[in-house]
Amino acid sequence: MSTKDYLPNSDGLYDRVIAALETVRPYLQVDGGDCQLVGITKDMVVDVKLLGACGSCPMSTLTLRAGVEQAIKKAIPEIARVESV
């Protein structure tokens, strides 16, 4: 279990992040992967868990930065960054 303090699911922020993840999910799934929202910190850092093939892929850092993070930050500019946990 994580020891991070995540923001409560309020004001639709989690829903907006999930909607942004849905835009990249088909691309991850085509390669046998997926991602799951873990939480959002008070510093506006989104923690995600890369699943399936994405969890062990050597390109997962690129996928996280160029795909997942960019999609989330484009939809929700107040997000500072996305981290894989």
PDB file of N, CA, C and O in Angstrom:
ATOM      1  N   MET A   1       0.842  -1.183   0.000  1.00  0.00           N
ATOM      2  CA  MET A   1       0.000   0.000   0.000  1.00  0.00           C
ATOM      3  C   MET A   1       0.883   1.241   0.000  1.00  0.00           C
ATOM      4  O   MET A   1       1.916   1.276   0.668  1.00  0.00           O
ATOM      5  N   SER A   2       0.482   2.237  -0.735  1.00  0.00           N
ATOM      6  CA  SER A   2       1.257   3.456  -0.857  1.00  0.00           C
ATOM      7  C   SER A   2       1.146   4.297   0.413  1.00  0.00           C
ATOM      8  O   SER A   2       0.120   4.285   1.093  1.00  0.00           O
ATOM      9  N   THR A   3       2.211   5.022   0.718  1.00  0.00           N
ATOM     10  CA  THR A   3       2.188   5.921   1.870  1.00  0.00           C
ATOM     11  C   THR A   3       1.968   7.369   1.436  1.00  0.00           C
ATOM     12  O   THR A   3       2.011   8.275   2.268  1.00  0.00           O
ATOM     13  N   LYS A   4       1.734   7.593   0.157  1.00  0.00           N
ATOM     14  CA  LYS A   4       1.506   8.949  -0.336  1.00  0.00           C
ATOM     15  C   LYS A   4       0.134   9.448   0.087  1.00  0.00           C
ATOM     16  O   LYS A   4      -0.803   8.673   0.277  1.00  0.00           O
ATOM     17  N   ASP A   5       0.044  10.767   0.229  1.00  0.00           N
ATOM     18  CA  ASP A   5      -1.236  11.399   0.507  1.00  0.00           C
ATOM     19  C   ASP A   5      -1.834  11.855  -0.809  1.00  0.00           C
ATOM     20  O   ASP A   5      -1.348  12.796  -1.437  1.00  0.00           O
ATOM     21  N   TYR A   6      -2.889  11.182  -1.215  1.00  0.00           N
ATOM     22  CA  TYR A   6      -3.553  11.538  -2.465  1.00  0.00           C
ATOM     23  C   TYR A   6      -4.726  12.460  -2.191  1.00  0.00           C
ATOM     24  O   TYR A   6      -5.362  12.398  -1.139  1.00  0.00           O
ATOM     25  N   LEU A   7      -4.992  13.308  -3.156  1.00  0.00           N
ATOM     26  CA  LEU A   7      -6.152  14.183  -3.071  1.00  0.00           C
ATOM     27  C   LEU A   7      -7.417  13.342  -3.061  1.00  0.00           C
ATOM     28  O   LEU A   7      -7.456  12.268  -3.661  1.00  0.00           O
ATOM     29  N   PRO A   8      -8.447  13.821  -2.387  1.00  0.00           N
ATOM     30  CA  PRO A   8      -9.723  13.096  -2.443  1.00  0.00           C
ATOM     31  C   PRO A   8     -10.326  13.235  -3.838  1.00  0.00           C
ATOM     32  O   PRO A   8      -9.990  14.156  -4.583  1.00  0.00           O
ATOM     33  N   ASN A   9     -11.199  12.329  -4.173  1.00  0.00           N
ATOM     34  CA  ASN A   9     -11.860  12.370  -5.473  1.00  0.00           C
ATOM     35  C   ASN A   9     -12.948  13.438  -5.425  1.00  0.00           C
ATOM     36  O   ASN A   9     -14.120  13.152  -5.183  1.00  0.00           O
ATOM     37  N   SER A  10     -12.522  14.675  -5.661  1.00  0.00           N
ATOM     38  CA  SER A  10     -13.462  15.788  -5.595  1.00  0.00           C
ATOM     39  C   SER A  10     -13.312  16.650  -6.842  1.00  0.00           C
ATOM     40  O   SER A  10     -12.333  16.526  -7.579  1.00  0.00           O
ATOM     41  N   ASP A  11     -14.248  17.489  -7.065  1.00  0.00           N
ATOM     42  CA  ASP A  11     -14.329  18.469  -8.153  1.00  0.00           C
ATOM     43  C   ASP A  11     -14.029  17.908  -9.540  1.00  0.00           C
ATOM     44  O   ASP A  11     -13.634  18.657 -10.433  1.00  0.00           O
ATOM     45  N   GLY A  12     -14.208  16.617  -9.730  1.00  0.00           N
ATOM     46  CA  GLY A  12     -14.084  16.037 -11.060  1.00  0.00           C
ATOM     47  C   GLY A  12     -12.675  15.854 -11.579  1.00  0.00           C
ATOM     48  O   GLY A  12     -12.493  15.454 -12.729  1.00  0.00           O
ATOM     49  N   LEU A  13     -11.671  16.137 -10.759  1.00  0.00           N
ATOM     50  CA  LEU A  13     -10.290  16.026 -11.228  1.00  0.00           C
ATOM     51  C   LEU A  13      -9.962  14.589 -11.633  1.00  0.00           C
ATOM     52  O   LEU A  13      -9.365  14.363 -12.685  1.00  0.00           O
ATOM     53  N   TYR A  14     -10.346  13.624 -10.810  1.00  0.00           N
ATOM     54  CA  TYR A  14     -10.081  12.222 -11.129  1.00  0.00           C
ATOM     55  C   TYR A  14     -10.791  11.826 -12.422  1.00  0.00           C
ATOM     56  O   TYR A  14     -10.230  11.114 -13.254  1.00  0.00           O
ATOM     57  N   ASP A  15     -12.030  12.294 -12.584  1.00  0.00           N
ATOM     58  CA  ASP A  15     -12.786  11.979 -13.802  1.00  0.00           C
ATOM     59  C   ASP A  15     -12.098  12.549 -15.035  1.00  0.00           C
ATOM     60  O   ASP A  15     -12.074  11.910 -16.086  1.00  0.00           O
ATOM     61  N   ARG A  16     -11.543  13.740 -14.911  1.00  0.00           N
ATOM     62  CA  ARG A  16     -10.844  14.358 -16.041  1.00  0.00           C
ATOM     63  C   ARG A  16      -9.574  13.589 -16.388  1.00  0.00           C
ATOM     64  O   ARG A  16      -9.259  13.411 -17.564  1.00  0.00           O
ATOM     65  N   VAL A  17      -8.837  13.129 -15.363  1.00  0.00           N
ATOM     66  CA  VAL A  17      -7.629  12.338 -15.611  1.00  0.00           C
ATOM     67  C   VAL A  17      -7.998  11.004 -16.251  1.00  0.00           C
ATOM     68  O   VAL A  17      -7.337  10.561 -17.191  1.00  0.00           O
ATOM     69  N   ILE A  18      -9.041  10.372 -15.750  1.00  0.00           N
ATOM     70  CA  ILE A  18      -9.473   9.095 -16.329  1.00  0.00           C
ATOM     71  C   ILE A  18      -9.900   9.280 -17.783  1.00  0.00           C
ATOM     72  O   ILE A  18      -9.599   8.437 -18.627  1.00  0.00           O
ATOM     73  N   ALA A  19     -10.590  10.360 -18.078  1.00  0.00           N
ATOM     74  CA  ALA A  19     -10.985  10.636 -19.465  1.00  0.00           C
ATOM     75  C   ALA A  19      -9.755  10.812 -20.363  1.00  0.00           C
ATOM     76  O   ALA A  19      -9.748  10.350 -21.504  1.00  0.00           O
ATOM     77  N   ALA A  20      -8.725  11.475 -19.853  1.00  0.00           N
ATOM     78  CA  ALA A  20      -7.489  11.641 -20.625  1.00  0.00           C
ATOM     79  C   ALA A  20      -6.799  10.302 -20.832  1.00  0.00           C
ATOM     80  O   ALA A  20      -6.266  10.038 -21.910  1.00  0.00           O
ATOM     81  N   LEU A  21      -6.805   9.450 -19.800  1.00  0.00           N
ATOM     82  CA  LEU A  21      -6.219   8.119 -19.940  1.00  0.00           C
ATOM     83  C   LEU A  21      -6.967   7.294 -20.981  1.00  0.00           C
ATOM     84  O   LEU A  21      -6.359   6.498 -21.696  1.00  0.00           O
ATOM     85  N   GLU A  22      -8.258   7.475 -21.068  1.00  0.00           N
ATOM     86  CA  GLU A  22      -9.055   6.737 -22.050  1.00  0.00           C
ATOM     87  C   GLU A  22      -8.637   7.067 -23.485  1.00  0.00           C
ATOM     88  O   GLU A  22      -8.830   6.251 -24.386  1.00  0.00           O
ATOM     89  N   THR A  23      -8.069   8.249 -23.704  1.00  0.00           N
ATOM     90  CA  THR A  23      -7.646   8.610 -25.058  1.00  0.00           C
ATOM     91  C   THR A  23      -6.391   7.866 -25.494  1.00  0.00           C
ATOM     92  O   THR A  23      -6.184   7.664 -26.691  1.00  0.00           O
ATOM     93  N   VAL A  24      -5.551   7.454 -24.550  1.00  0.00           N
ATOM     94  CA  VAL A  24      -4.322   6.723 -24.886  1.00  0.00           C
ATOM     95  C   VAL A  24      -4.437   5.222 -24.650  1.00  0.00           C
ATOM     96  O   VAL A  24      -3.625   4.447 -25.154  1.00  0.00           O
ATOM     97  N   ARG A  25      -5.435   4.818 -23.890  1.00  0.00           N
ATOM     98  CA  ARG A  25      -5.604   3.404 -23.552  1.00  0.00           C
ATOM     99  C   ARG A  25      -5.652   2.486 -24.780  1.00  0.00           C
ATOM    100  O   ARG A  25      -5.018   1.432 -24.747  1.00  0.00           O
ATOM    101  N   PRO A  26      -6.362   2.822 -25.854  1.00  0.00           N
ATOM    102  CA  PRO A  26      -6.386   1.919 -27.018  1.00  0.00           C
ATOM    103  C   PRO A  26      -4.994   1.663 -27.607  1.00  0.00           C
ATOM    104  O   PRO A  26      -4.723   0.562 -28.086  1.00  0.00           O
ATOM    105  N   TYR A  27      -4.129   2.646 -27.578  1.00  0.00           N
ATOM    106  CA  TYR A  27      -2.775   2.483 -28.106  1.00  0.00           C
ATOM    107  C   TYR A  27      -1.949   1.545 -27.227  1.00  0.00           C
ATOM    108  O   TYR A  27      -1.140   0.763 -27.726  1.00  0.00           O
ATOM    109  N   LEU A  28      -2.161   1.631 -25.927  1.00  0.00           N
ATOM    110  CA  LEU A  28      -1.471   0.737 -25.005  1.00  0.00           C
ATOM    111  C   LEU A  28      -1.995  -0.690 -25.150  1.00  0.00           C
ATOM    112  O   LEU A  28      -1.219  -1.646 -25.142  1.00  0.00           O
ATOM    113  N   GLN A  29      -3.295  -0.827 -25.279  1.00  0.00           N
ATOM    114  CA  GLN A  29      -3.913  -2.143 -25.355  1.00  0.00           C
ATOM    115  C   GLN A  29      -3.555  -2.886 -26.636  1.00  0.00           C
ATOM    116  O   GLN A  29      -3.494  -4.115 -26.648  1.00  0.00           O
ATOM    117  N   VAL A  30      -3.321  -2.150 -27.703  1.00  0.00           N
ATOM    118  CA  VAL A  30      -2.940  -2.790 -28.970  1.00  0.00           C
ATOM    119  C   VAL A  30      -1.629  -3.561 -28.815  1.00  0.00           C
ATOM    120  O   VAL A  30      -1.405  -4.556 -29.505  1.00  0.00           O
ATOM    121  N   ASP A  31      -0.782  -3.110 -27.929  1.00  0.00           N
ATOM    122  CA  ASP A  31       0.498  -3.779 -27.685  1.00  0.00           C
ATOM    123  C   ASP A  31       0.461  -4.671 -26.446  1.00  0.00           C
ATOM    124  O   ASP A  31       1.507  -5.100 -25.959  1.00  0.00           O
ATOM    125  N   GLY A  32      -0.722  -4.948 -25.941  1.00  0.00           N
ATOM    126  CA  GLY A  32      -0.848  -5.843 -24.793  1.00  0.00           C
ATOM    127  C   GLY A  32      -0.651  -5.179 -23.449  1.00  0.00           C
ATOM    128  O   GLY A  32      -0.402  -5.860 -22.454  1.00  0.00           O
ATOM    129  N   GLY A  33      -0.758  -3.867 -23.402  1.00  0.00           N
ATOM    130  CA  GLY A  33      -0.563  -3.148 -22.150  1.00  0.00           C
ATOM    131  C   GLY A  33      -1.792  -2.379 -21.735  1.00  0.00           C
ATOM    132  O   GLY A  33      -2.841  -2.461 -22.374  1.00  0.00           O
ATOM    133  N   ASP A  34      -1.653  -1.636 -20.665  1.00  0.00           N
ATOM    134  CA  ASP A  34      -2.737  -0.795 -20.159  1.00  0.00           C
ATOM    135  C   ASP A  34      -2.159   0.087 -19.057  1.00  0.00           C
ATOM    136  O   ASP A  34      -0.982  -0.032 -18.716  1.00  0.00           O
ATOM    137  N   CYS A  35      -2.977   0.962 -18.507  1.00  0.00           N
ATOM    138  CA  CYS A  35      -2.546   1.785 -17.384  1.00  0.00           C
ATOM    139  C   CYS A  35      -3.715   2.003 -16.450  1.00  0.00           C
ATOM    140  O   CYS A  35      -4.877   1.939 -16.851  1.00  0.00           O
ATOM    141  N   GLN A  36      -3.386   2.261 -15.201  1.00  0.00           N
ATOM    142  CA  GLN A  36      -4.389   2.432 -14.161  1.00  0.00           C
ATOM    143  C   GLN A  36      -4.024   3.652 -13.332  1.00  0.00           C
ATOM    144  O   GLN A  36      -2.871   3.817 -12.933  1.00  0.00           O
ATOM    145  N   LEU A  37      -5.002   4.501 -13.074  1.00  0.00           N
ATOM    146  CA  LEU A  37      -4.794   5.652 -12.203  1.00  0.00           C
ATOM    147  C   LEU A  37      -4.673   5.173 -10.764  1.00  0.00           C
ATOM    148  O   LEU A  37      -5.546   4.464 -10.264  1.00  0.00           O
ATOM    149  N   VAL A  38      -3.590   5.561 -10.100  1.00  0.00           N
ATOM    150  CA  VAL A  38      -3.374   5.205  -8.697  1.00  0.00           C
ATOM    151  C   VAL A  38      -3.841   6.345  -7.806  1.00  0.00           C
ATOM    152  O   VAL A  38      -4.535   6.118  -6.815  1.00  0.00           O
ATOM    153  N   GLY A  39      -3.460   7.579  -8.156  1.00  0.00           N
ATOM    154  CA  GLY A  39      -3.868   8.724  -7.354  1.00  0.00           C
ATOM    155  C   GLY A  39      -3.255  10.004  -7.863  1.00  0.00           C
ATOM    156  O   GLY A  39      -2.421  10.001  -8.768  1.00  0.00           O
ATOM    157  N   ILE A  40      -3.684  11.101  -7.263  1.00  0.00           N
ATOM    158  CA  ILE A  40      -3.180  12.431  -7.614  1.00  0.00           C
ATOM    159  C   ILE A  40      -2.737  13.091  -6.314  1.00  0.00           C
ATOM    160  O   ILE A  40      -3.520  13.211  -5.371  1.00  0.00           O
ATOM    161  N   THR A  41      -1.475  13.519  -6.268  1.00  0.00           N
ATOM    162  CA  THR A  41      -0.950  14.134  -5.051  1.00  0.00           C
ATOM    163  C   THR A  41      -1.339  15.603  -4.968  1.00  0.00           C
ATOM    164  O   THR A  41      -1.788  16.200  -5.947  1.00  0.00           O
ATOM    165  N   LYS A  42      -1.159  16.177  -3.778  1.00  0.00           N
ATOM    166  CA  LYS A  42      -1.468  17.601  -3.600  1.00  0.00           C
ATOM    167  C   LYS A  42      -0.558  18.482  -4.446  1.00  0.00           C
ATOM    168  O   LYS A  42      -0.886  19.638  -4.713  1.00  0.00           O
ATOM    169  N   ASP A  43       0.586  17.940  -4.873  1.00  0.00           N
ATOM    170  CA  ASP A  43       1.499  18.667  -5.763  1.00  0.00           C
ATOM    171  C   ASP A  43       1.123  18.512  -7.224  1.00  0.00           C
ATOM    172  O   ASP A  43       1.877  18.904  -8.115  1.00  0.00           O
ATOM    173  N   MET A  44      -0.056  17.933  -7.469  1.00  0.00           N
ATOM    174  CA  MET A  44      -0.598  17.731  -8.818  1.00  0.00           C
ATOM    175  C   MET A  44       0.261  16.779  -9.658  1.00  0.00           C
ATOM    176  O   MET A  44       0.458  16.983 -10.856  1.00  0.00           O
ATOM    177  N   VAL A  45       0.760  15.744  -9.000  1.00  0.00           N
ATOM    178  CA  VAL A  45       1.479  14.666  -9.673  1.00  0.00           C
ATOM    179  C   VAL A  45       0.522  13.486  -9.775  1.00  0.00           C
ATOM    180  O   VAL A  45      -0.034  13.026  -8.778  1.00  0.00           O
ATOM    181  N   VAL A  46       0.342  13.008 -11.000  1.00  0.00           N
ATOM    182  CA  VAL A  46      -0.536  11.865 -11.230  1.00  0.00           C
ATOM    183  C   VAL A  46       0.313  10.602 -11.175  1.00  0.00           C
ATOM    184  O   VAL A  46       1.295  10.480 -11.907  1.00  0.00           O
ATOM    185  N   ASP A  47      -0.058   9.667 -10.315  1.00  0.00           N
ATOM    186  CA  ASP A  47       0.611   8.377 -10.240  1.00  0.00           C
ATOM    187  C   ASP A  47      -0.221   7.359 -11.002  1.00  0.00           C
ATOM    188  O   ASP A  47      -1.415   7.198 -10.748  1.00  0.00           O
ATOM    189  N   VAL A  48       0.420   6.676 -11.934  1.00  0.00           N
ATOM    190  CA  VAL A  48      -0.245   5.634 -12.703  1.00  0.00           C
ATOM    191  C   VAL A  48       0.554   4.347 -12.582  1.00  0.00           C
ATOM    192  O   VAL A  48       1.752   4.361 -12.301  1.00  0.00           O
ATOM    193  N   LYS A  49      -0.122   3.259 -12.796  1.00  0.00           N
ATOM    194  CA  LYS A  49       0.531   1.957 -12.828  1.00  0.00           C
ATOM    195  C   LYS A  49       0.414   1.429 -14.248  1.00  0.00           C
ATOM    196  O   LYS A  49      -0.686   1.288 -14.783  1.00  0.00           O
ATOM    197  N   LEU A  50       1.567   1.136 -14.855  1.00  0.00           N
ATOM    198  CA  LEU A  50       1.566   0.546 -16.183  1.00  0.00           C
ATOM    199  C   LEU A  50       1.365  -0.952 -16.026  1.00  0.00           C
ATOM    200  O   LEU A  50       2.033  -1.597 -15.218  1.00  0.00           O
ATOM    201  N   LEU A  51       0.449  -1.495 -16.796  1.00  0.00           N
ATOM    202  CA  LEU A  51       0.045  -2.887 -16.657  1.00  0.00           C
ATOM    203  C   LEU A  51       0.386  -3.691 -17.903  1.00  0.00           C
ATOM    204  O   LEU A  51       0.658  -3.136 -18.967  1.00  0.00           O
ATOM    205  N   GLY A  52       0.367  -5.012 -17.748  1.00  0.00           N
ATOM    206  CA  GLY A  52       0.585  -5.907 -18.875  1.00  0.00           C
ATOM    207  C   GLY A  52       1.946  -5.693 -19.501  1.00  0.00           C
ATOM    208  O   GLY A  52       2.947  -5.534 -18.802  1.00  0.00           O
ATOM    209  N   ALA A  53       1.976  -5.689 -20.814  1.00  0.00           N
ATOM    210  CA  ALA A  53       3.233  -5.527 -21.541  1.00  0.00           C
ATOM    211  C   ALA A  53       3.904  -4.190 -21.233  1.00  0.00           C
ATOM    212  O   ALA A  53       5.130  -4.093 -21.283  1.00  0.00           O
ATOM    213  N   CYS A  54       3.136  -3.180 -20.920  1.00  0.00           N
ATOM    214  CA  CYS A  54       3.710  -1.862 -20.621  1.00  0.00           C
ATOM    215  C   CYS A  54       4.525  -1.877 -19.328  1.00  0.00           C
ATOM    216  O   CYS A  54       5.465  -1.096 -19.177  1.00  0.00           O
ATOM    217  N   GLY A  55       4.174  -2.747 -18.411  1.00  0.00           N
ATOM    218  CA  GLY A  55       4.867  -2.799 -17.135  1.00  0.00           C
ATOM    219  C   GLY A  55       6.300  -3.279 -17.238  1.00  0.00           C
ATOM    220  O   GLY A  55       7.137  -2.926 -16.408  1.00  0.00           O
ATOM    221  N   SER A  56       6.589  -4.082 -18.251  1.00  0.00           N
ATOM    222  CA  SER A  56       7.935  -4.638 -18.385  1.00  0.00           C
ATOM    223  C   SER A  56       8.644  -4.208 -19.668  1.00  0.00           C
ATOM    224  O   SER A  56       9.740  -4.685 -19.962  1.00  0.00           O
ATOM    225  N   CYS A  57       8.035  -3.326 -20.416  1.00  0.00           N
ATOM    226  CA  CYS A  57       8.603  -2.897 -21.701  1.00  0.00           C
ATOM    227  C   CYS A  57       9.770  -1.931 -21.486  1.00  0.00           C
ATOM    228  O   CYS A  57       9.679  -1.022 -20.662  1.00  0.00           O
ATOM    229  N   PRO A  58      10.871  -2.128 -22.230  1.00  0.00           N
ATOM    230  CA  PRO A  58      11.988  -1.193 -22.100  1.00  0.00           C
ATOM    231  C   PRO A  58      11.647   0.223 -22.585  1.00  0.00           C
ATOM    232  O   PRO A  58      12.360   1.175 -22.264  1.00  0.00           O
ATOM    233  N   MET A  59      10.583   0.360 -23.339  1.00  0.00           N
ATOM    234  CA  MET A  59      10.168   1.683 -23.835  1.00  0.00           C
ATOM    235  C   MET A  59       9.110   2.327 -22.933  1.00  0.00           C
ATOM    236  O   MET A  59       8.520   3.341 -23.306  1.00  0.00           O
ATOM    237  N   SER A  60       8.869   1.759 -21.773  1.00  0.00           N
ATOM    238  CA  SER A  60       7.786   2.252 -20.921  1.00  0.00           C
ATOM    239  C   SER A  60       7.989   3.698 -20.472  1.00  0.00           C
ATOM    240  O   SER A  60       7.016   4.433 -20.310  1.00  0.00           O
ATOM    241  N   THR A  61       9.222   4.110 -20.272  1.00  0.00           N
ATOM    242  CA  THR A  61       9.475   5.501 -19.876  1.00  0.00           C
ATOM    243  C   THR A  61       9.069   6.455 -20.994  1.00  0.00           C
ATOM    244  O   THR A  61       8.461   7.495 -20.737  1.00  0.00           O
ATOM    245  N   LEU A  62       9.401   6.105 -22.226  1.00  0.00           N
ATOM    246  CA  LEU A  62       9.000   6.928 -23.371  1.00  0.00           C
ATOM    247  C   LEU A  62       7.479   6.949 -23.496  1.00  0.00           C
ATOM    248  O   LEU A  62       6.882   8.000 -23.728  1.00  0.00           O
ATOM    249  N   THR A  63       6.867   5.797 -23.343  1.00  0.00           N
ATOM    250  CA  THR A  63       5.403   5.711 -23.411  1.00  0.00           C
ATOM    251  C   THR A  63       4.779   6.589 -22.334  1.00  0.00           C
ATOM    252  O   THR A  63       3.802   7.293 -22.590  1.00  0.00           O
ATOM    253  N   LEU A  64       5.336   6.548 -21.144  1.00  0.00           N
ATOM    254  CA  LEU A  64       4.803   7.339 -20.040  1.00  0.00           C
ATOM    255  C   LEU A  64       4.924   8.831 -20.337  1.00  0.00           C
ATOM    256  O   LEU A  64       3.953   9.569 -20.177  1.00  0.00           O
ATOM    257  N   ARG A  65       6.084   9.278 -20.761  1.00  0.00           N
ATOM    258  CA  ARG A  65       6.324  10.712 -20.986  1.00  0.00           C
ATOM    259  C   ARG A  65       5.648  11.226 -22.257  1.00  0.00           C
ATOM    260  O   ARG A  65       4.935  12.228 -22.216  1.00  0.00           O
ATOM    261  N   ALA A  66       5.865  10.553 -23.377  1.00  0.00           N
ATOM    262  CA  ALA A  66       5.383  11.056 -24.665  1.00  0.00           C
ATOM    263  C   ALA A  66       3.916  10.737 -24.916  1.00  0.00           C
ATOM    264  O   ALA A  66       3.257  11.424 -25.696  1.00  0.00           O
ATOM    265  N   GLY A  67       3.407   9.711 -24.269  1.00  0.00           N
ATOM    266  CA  GLY A  67       2.023   9.323 -24.497  1.00  0.00           C
ATOM    267  C   GLY A  67       1.119   9.703 -23.356  1.00  0.00           C
ATOM    268  O   GLY A  67       0.290  10.605 -23.483  1.00  0.00           O
ATOM    269  N   VAL A  68       1.271   9.027 -22.246  1.00  0.00           N
ATOM    270  CA  VAL A  68       0.361   9.187 -21.115  1.00  0.00           C
ATOM    271  C   VAL A  68       0.454  10.590 -20.514  1.00  0.00           C
ATOM    272  O   VAL A  68      -0.566  11.255 -20.335  1.00  0.00           O
ATOM    273  N   GLU A  69       1.669  11.042 -20.201  1.00  0.00           N
ATOM    274  CA  GLU A  69       1.826  12.358 -19.572  1.00  0.00           C
ATOM    275  C   GLU A  69       1.342  13.477 -20.485  1.00  0.00           C
ATOM    276  O   GLU A  69       0.652  14.389 -20.029  1.00  0.00           O
ATOM    277  N   GLN A  70       1.687  13.421 -21.744  1.00  0.00           N
ATOM    278  CA  GLN A  70       1.273  14.489 -22.658  1.00  0.00           C
ATOM    279  C   GLN A  70      -0.239  14.547 -22.808  1.00  0.00           C
ATOM    280  O   GLN A  70      -0.813  15.634 -22.865  1.00  0.00           O
ATOM    281  N   ALA A  71      -0.889  13.393 -22.871  1.00  0.00           N
ATOM    282  CA  ALA A  71      -2.347  13.373 -22.987  1.00  0.00           C
ATOM    283  C   ALA A  71      -3.001  13.980 -21.750  1.00  0.00           C
ATOM    284  O   ALA A  71      -3.955  14.751 -21.859  1.00  0.00           O
ATOM    285  N   ILE A  72      -2.488  13.632 -20.586  1.00  0.00           N
ATOM    286  CA  ILE A  72      -3.064  14.155 -19.345  1.00  0.00           C
ATOM    287  C   ILE A  72      -2.805  15.650 -19.224  1.00  0.00           C
ATOM    288  O   ILE A  72      -3.718  16.405 -18.891  1.00  0.00           O
ATOM    289  N   LYS A  73      -1.579  16.090 -19.487  1.00  0.00           N
ATOM    290  CA  LYS A  73      -1.254  17.515 -19.339  1.00  0.00           C
ATOM    291  C   LYS A  73      -1.959  18.369 -20.384  1.00  0.00           C
ATOM    292  O   LYS A  73      -2.268  19.533 -20.127  1.00  0.00           O
ATOM    293  N   LYS A  74      -2.215  17.807 -21.555  1.00  0.00           N
ATOM    294  CA  LYS A  74      -2.961  18.549 -22.582  1.00  0.00           C
ATOM    295  C   LYS A  74      -4.402  18.768 -22.124  1.00  0.00           C
ATOM    296  O   LYS A  74      -4.962  19.848 -22.312  1.00  0.00           O
ATOM    297  N   ALA A  75      -4.996  17.742 -21.526  1.00  0.00           N
ATOM    298  CA  ALA A  75      -6.380  17.838 -21.068  1.00  0.00           C
ATOM    299  C   ALA A  75      -6.511  18.615 -19.760  1.00  0.00           C
ATOM    300  O   ALA A  75      -7.522  19.275 -19.520  1.00  0.00           O
ATOM    301  N   ILE A  76      -5.472  18.528 -18.911  1.00  0.00           N
ATOM    302  CA  ILE A  76      -5.518  19.143 -17.582  1.00  0.00           C
ATOM    303  C   ILE A  76      -4.193  19.860 -17.336  1.00  0.00           C
ATOM    304  O   ILE A  76      -3.298  19.293 -16.709  1.00  0.00           O
ATOM    305  N   PRO A  77      -4.054  21.083 -17.811  1.00  0.00           N
ATOM    306  CA  PRO A  77      -2.770  21.801 -17.725  1.00  0.00           C
ATOM    307  C   PRO A  77      -2.227  21.981 -16.318  1.00  0.00           C
ATOM    308  O   PRO A  77      -1.023  22.171 -16.149  1.00  0.00           O
ATOM    309  N   GLU A  78      -3.081  21.926 -15.304  1.00  0.00           N
ATOM    310  CA  GLU A  78      -2.596  22.122 -13.937  1.00  0.00           C
ATOM    311  C   GLU A  78      -1.827  20.923 -13.393  1.00  0.00           C
ATOM    312  O   GLU A  78      -1.220  21.016 -12.326  1.00  0.00           O
ATOM    313  N   ILE A  79      -1.843  19.804 -14.106  1.00  0.00           N
ATOM    314  CA  ILE A  79      -1.061  18.639 -13.693  1.00  0.00           C
ATOM    315  C   ILE A  79       0.415  18.930 -13.934  1.00  0.00           C
ATOM    316  O   ILE A  79       0.801  19.354 -15.024  1.00  0.00           O
ATOM    317  N   ALA A  80       1.235  18.702 -12.920  1.00  0.00           N
ATOM    318  CA  ALA A  80       2.678  18.993 -13.008  1.00  0.00           C
ATOM    319  C   ALA A  80       3.434  17.906 -13.768  1.00  0.00           C
ATOM    320  O   ALA A  80       4.268  18.203 -14.624  1.00  0.00           O
ATOM    321  N   ARG A  81       3.134  16.632 -13.446  1.00  0.00           N
ATOM    322  CA  ARG A  81       3.821  15.530 -14.127  1.00  0.00           C
ATOM    323  C   ARG A  81       3.082  14.237 -13.840  1.00  0.00           C
ATOM    324  O   ARG A  81       2.169  14.187 -13.016  1.00  0.00           O
ATOM    325  N   VAL A  82       3.500  13.197 -14.537  1.00  0.00           N
ATOM    326  CA  VAL A  82       2.933  11.866 -14.352  1.00  0.00           C
ATOM    327  C   VAL A  82       4.071  10.928 -13.991  1.00  0.00           C
ATOM    328  O   VAL A  82       5.126  10.945 -14.626  1.00  0.00           O
ATOM    329  N   GLU A  83       3.855  10.116 -12.977  1.00  0.00           N
ATOM    330  CA  GLU A  83       4.884   9.166 -12.520  1.00  0.00           C
ATOM    331  C   GLU A  83       4.324   7.757 -12.563  1.00  0.00           C
ATOM    332  O   GLU A  83       3.133   7.546 -12.336  1.00  0.00           O
ATOM    333  N   SER A  84       5.178   6.803 -12.853  1.00  0.00           N
ATOM    334  CA  SER A  84       4.814   5.399 -12.809  1.00  0.00           C
ATOM    335  C   SER A  84       5.148   4.854 -11.423  1.00  0.00           C
ATOM    336  O   SER A  84       6.253   5.057 -10.920  1.00  0.00           O
ATOM    337  N   VAL A  85       4.197   4.167 -10.815  1.00  0.00           N
ATOM    338  CA  VAL A  85       4.423   3.576  -9.488  1.00  0.00           C
ATOM    339  C   VAL A  85       4.267   2.070  -9.546  1.00  0.00           C
ATOM    340  O   VAL A  85       4.419   1.394  -8.528  1.00  0.00           O
TER     341      VAL A  85
END
